[in-house]
Every structure is written in C-alpha cells, then in structure tokens.
Amino acid sequence: MVVNNGTDWSGIDWDGWKNLNLIRARLDAGADPNTGVYIYERPLHAAAEWGSPEVVAELSRRVDDVDAEHEGRTALWEAIFNNRPDNARALAAAGADPWRPMMNGWSPGRLSLATPTPDLFTLPPGEAGLSAAETAAASTARHLITTLGRLEDDGFSVACVADITAAEAAQRLEATPADDDDIEEIMDDPFSDFDDSLSLIGITDVPGGCVVFQPWGYNASTPGVIKRLSVGSVCYAMFANPKSGNQGAVARDGVIEKWDTHPGGGAVSDNDPTEDILTTYLYHYQAVAYCFAGAGLQPTDARSITDQPDVWLRLPEQDWWS
C-alpha cells in the first residue's frame, strides 16, 4: 500500500515495484533513481528482485550506472538470483554486463547457467561455465524441489540421515511402535496434549538413508535426536518455526556441527565460499530440499514428509534437548 506519493521512495511495498505509473510518477517528482530505498538502497536492485521488466527498463534509463553495485552485487545479479529472467533480459538490453566479475567467481551470467533458464545469455569465449560438480548440484536441486514440493504449513520438524535405515534409526532412538488408537487421536488434534504428541514421530526409508518427521512439533530436530541419528553418519535437520522462521542444524558422528542455521535463507556475500553461494541460490526458500540434499538422500516421492510415514513410533520419555 502506498502511504506517501511524494518525492522519495517511502511507502512503496514489494508489489509497488511492478507499477510503472507509480514508479514513473515518483521519478518525475524528484525521487533519486540511484539511491534511497530501504534495505536495497538502490531502486534498480529492488525492482530487479520484485518488480516488472517495464519498471526495470524505466529505472535503467534514469540511473547513472546500470551496473552499480550494492553489497557486492549488481541489479542483474539480483534478477538472476531471484529467478526473474524477464527482468534480467531488460537489464541486459539496457547494457548491464552479465559477465562482470563479482560474488567470489559467480558473475550474473555464470549463475544464470544454474537457473531454469540457462540459455539466458550466450557464454563468451574464455568465460568459465559450470563445472561437472556444479551442473550435478543444479540437477539434484531441481529434482529434489520438484519431488518434494512445498509443505503448506509451518510447525513441522524433519531430520534427514545418510546411510542408515528406518529400523536402525528407531533402534538408535530407542523408539517403540505407536498404538494405532493413539496415532489417530493425535492426528485428529495434536495440540490437545502437546507433550504427548511430541513423543510421536514418523520414520521412512528413502534411497540414501531415512527421514524422521514430525508434522506438528520440533522433536525431530532436537539435539538429542539428531546426535543419536548421526553416529557414523551425518544428519541435516530443521524446525519450521511459525514464529521465527526455519531453524536448522547439522550433526555429524554424534556431534552438533552447526546449530541455529537458516536453511533456505537467501543471504549471501562475496566472502562466502564459491560452493556455498551456489547452494544458497539453488535452495533459496527450499529449506526441506536443502536438508535432503545435505544428507545425500534421493527420494522418489514426498511421502516421508507427510502424515503417512513407513512407521509411527514413540520416543522414550527423556530430555531430548541434551
């Protein structure tokens, strides 16, 4: 909603960057085309991520430098990273350089080779394309994202474990088969007795390992669970916290390696390792697929993250946060 139609960029929400008449009116009234947007600073960067090609083209005609950088990236980088190929085309038509070096080896053009539109630009002679490993990583990400889809609700937790079976996971957790009546009661209303519901987990075998899933709580991602699951292996886990966003963790060989990460987050910097920049792009807003990829799992369907796992089990009563 626009709350200010004056001479600056205040009051323009994300959808406002699609409104050519609005942006043109602000520019004509004196809004600076080069600066003044909260977070992004540069209007062209905001439009590249959220706006329309028409707005991008209008701003491109008015800025001092279509390749001006903000936090190490150009507007064209923002368009590519956020899967806005039409905006990327508008920027390239305005003179933006797809092969300008930035972001630790990932020019906008090189990153575009890992997107759903890899033919967006012509690879010039001498420019590095994707390595075999990077091509495989992009292919894996597309497969996982397509196969798993997107969970509609937050509040779930998941642990993806490499190279162990569901039966072995159950043994490590000392979990026992759940009673059918209890399962049905909890499924009907998991919050009527939440402490009781937290003891119920689903475990499913998938190619490459197994998945522990809890549709209504955090217990599949607690330290006690993932440390036990990861002995001699690796476990990528997350809790989709409805209040604060995705909270991730990695455990390896019984030790918490990373805690309170943000799987599926979009923040990258030019100091990040080259492979991490690609991974962040590939799993942008795809936190569950990121966990599957981290553990090297290769699901053929999404059943492991539904309410129909291979088996429902009861965790023993103990402090799973230790």
Residue pairs with C-beta under 8 A, 6 or more apart in sequence:
1 11
1 13
2 11
2 12
2 13
2 16
2 22
3 10
3 11
4 10
4 11
5 11
5 25
5 26
5 29
6 29
7 26
7 29
7 30
7 31
8 26
8 31
8 32
8 36
9 26
9 31
9 36
9 37
9 38
9 43
12 22
12 23
12 26
12 37
14 50
15 50
16 22
16 23
17 23
17 46
17 47
17 50
17 51
17 52
17 55
18 50
18 51
18 52
18 55
19 52
19 55
20 52
20 54
20 55
20 58
23 43
23 47
23 51
23 55
23 58
23 59
24 58
27 33
27 58
27 59
27 62
31 43
32 43
33 43
33 44
33 59
33 62
33 63
33 64
34 42
34 43
34 63
34 64
34 68
35 41
35 42
35 43
36 43
37 43
37 45
37 46
39 46
40 46
40 49
40 70
41 70
42 63
42 68
42 70
42 75
43 59
43 63
44 56
44 59
44 60
44 63
44 66
44 68
44 75
45 70
45 73
45 74
45 75
45 78
47 55
47 56
47 59
47 75
47 87
48 56
48 75
48 76
48 78
48 79
48 82
48 84
48 87
48 88
48 91
49 78
49 79
49 81
49 82
49 84
49 87
51 87
52 86
52 87
53 86
53 87
53 89
53 90
54 90
56 75
56 79
56 87
56 90
56 91
56 94
57 90
57 93
57 94
60 66
60 90
60 91
60 94
60 95
60 96
61 94
66 74
66 75
66 91
66 94
66 95
66 96
67 74
67 75
67 76
67 95
67 96
67 97
67 100
68 74
68 75
69 102
71 269
72 102
72 103
72 269
72 270
73 81
73 102
73 103
73 270
74 96
74 97
74 100
74 102
74 108
75 91
75 96
76 88
76 91
76 92
76 96
76 97
76 98
76 100
76 108
77 102
77 103
77 108
77 111
78 84
79 85
79 87
79 88
79 91
79 108
80 88
80 108
80 111
80 112
80 115
80 120
81 111
81 266
81 268
81 281
81 284
82 284
83 115
83 116
83 284
85 115
85 117
85 120
88 98
88 108
88 112
88 120
89 120
92 98
92 121
96 108
97 108
98 107
98 108
98 109
98 112
98 120
98 121
99 107
99 108
99 109
99 110
99 121
99 124
99 127
100 107
100 108
101 107
102 108
102 270
103 111
103 268
103 270
103 272
103 277
104 270
104 271
104 272
104 273
104 274
104 277
105 128
105 274
106 274
106 277
106 278
107 127
109 120
109 121
109 123
109 127
110 127
110 128
110 129
110 130
111 278
111 281
112 118
112 120
112 121
113 123
113 129
113 130
114 130
114 134
114 135
114 137
114 138
114 278
114 281
114 282
116 142
123 129
130 138
134 278
137 275
137 278
137 279
137 282
138 278
138 282
140 293
141 282
141 283
141 286
141 289
141 293
143 298
144 286
144 289
144 292
144 293
144 299
145 283
145 286
145 289
147 299
147 300
147 301
147 302
148 288
148 289
148 292
148 299
148 302
148 305
149 302
150 286
151 240
151 288
151 305
154 240
154 241
154 242
155 215
155 216
155 217
155 240
155 241
155 242
156 213
156 214
156 215
156 216
156 217
156 220
156 239
156 240
156 305
157 213
157 214
157 217
157 218
157 219
157 220
157 221
157 222
157 237
157 238
157 239
157 240
158 211
158 212
158 213
158 214
158 220
158 221
158 237
158 238
158 288
158 291
158 305
159 211
159 212
159 213
159 220
159 221
159 225
159 226
159 229
159 235
159 236
159 237
159 291
160 209
160 211
160 235
160 236
160 237
160 291
160 292
160 294
160 295
160 297
161 169
161 209
161 210
161 211
161 212
161 229
161 230
161 233
161 234
161 235
161 295
162 208
162 209
162 233
162 234
162 235
162 295
162 296
162 297
163 208
163 209
163 232
163 233
164 172
164 209
164 210
164 229
164 233
165 205
165 209
165 210
166 203
166 204
166 205
166 210
166 310
166 311
168 210
169 203
169 210
169 212
169 229
170 203
170 311
170 313
172 228
172 229
172 231
173 201
173 212
173 225
173 228
173 229
173 313
173 315
173 316
174 315
174 316
175 201
175 203
175 313
175 314
175 315
175 316
176 313
176 314
176 316
177 311
177 312
177 313
177 314
178 200
178 312
178 313
178 314
182 200
182 314
183 200
183 312
186 196
186 197
186 200
187 307
190 197
190 215
190 216
190 217
191 197
191 216
194 217
197 216
197 217
198 214
198 217
198 218
198 219
198 315
199 219
199 314
199 315
199 317
200 214
200 312
200 313
200 314
200 315
201 212
201 213
201 214
201 219
201 220
201 312
201 313
201 315
202 212
202 213
202 214
202 215
202 304
202 307
202 308
202 309
202 310
202 311
202 312
202 313
203 210
203 211
203 212
203 213
203 309
203 310
203 311
203 313
204 210
204 211
204 213
204 303
204 304
204 309
204 310
204 311
205 310
206 297
206 298
206 299
206 300
206 304
207 297
207 298
207 299
207 300
208 295
208 296
208 297
208 298
209 233
209 295
209 296
209 297
210 304
211 292
211 297
211 299
211 304
211 305
211 309
212 220
212 225
212 229
213 220
213 304
213 305
213 306
213 309
214 220
215 306
215 307
218 239
218 241
219 225
219 315
219 320
220 237
220 239
221 237
221 238
221 239
221 247
221 248
221 249
222 320
222 321
223 249
223 251
223 256
223 259
223 320
223 321
223 322
224 318
224 319
224 320
224 321
224 322
225 237
225 315
225 320
226 235
226 237
226 249
226 251
226 256
227 251
227 254
227 255
227 256
228 254
229 235
229 251
230 251
230 252
230 253
230 254
230 255
231 253
231 254
232 253
233 252
233 253
234 250
234 251
234 252
234 253
234 294
234 295
235 250
235 251
235 252
235 295
236 248
236 249
236 250
236 263
236 290
236 291
236 292
236 294
236 295
237 248
237 249
237 250
237 251
237 291
238 246
238 247
238 248
238 249
238 263
238 287
238 288
238 291
239 246
239 247
240 246
240 287
241 247
245 262
246 262
246 263
246 264
246 265
246 287
247 260
247 261
247 262
248 258
248 260
248 261
248 262
248 263
248 287
248 290
248 291
249 256
249 258
249 259
249 260
249 261
250 256
250 257
250 258
250 261
250 294
251 257
263 283
263 287
263 290
263 291
264 283
264 284
264 285
264 286
264 287
264 288
264 290
265 280
266 280
266 284
266 285
267 280
268 276
268 277
268 280
268 281
272 280
279 290
279 293
283 289
283 290
283 293
288 305
292 299
303 309
